[in-house]
Each structure stands twice: as C-alpha cells, then as structure tokens.
Amino acid sequence: MNDPTLNDAILLFTEGERHEILVETNQRTRADVQDRLQTLLSEYPDTPTRLVSLSEMQDAAKRMADAGTDADA
C-alpha cells in the first residue's frame, strides 16, 4: 500500500497477537478504502474492523513503527 492518503485511511493494526483493521471514519466511503477493506477482509476474515479518528489511526501507526511492525496494510 504505497498511496499515502490510503495509509491515513486504512491500517492493518498488529500489536503482539492482536490484529484489527482500522478505518478512518471520515474516509470510510472512499472507493479505494472500500476496495482495500474488502481485500483485507478476504485475507484476514476473522480480524475485527473498527472505525477510528485520524489521530487514533496515526497513534496506531506510530505504535507499530515504534515496535518495528510493518505499518503497510
């Protein structure tokens, strides 16, 4: 996922054994976000999805980066 605007809209969040698909609330209706969400749900069918604010999305991406986890979804 190389589009920086898509990186701010959807994230496969991984923290230890915990995985979530985070979707930025204001970007959830974008076609590219919906396409990526469907792809992630196909690849990770049991992963919960949660709508989050942009600041929550950025915090999650930072936590993953600090932990050395790949933040690309």
Protein Blocks (a to p, Z undefined) as FASTA:
>chain_A
ZZfklmmmoccddehjbccddddfklmmpmklmmmmmmmmmmmmmbccddddfklmmmmm
mmmmmnopafbZZ
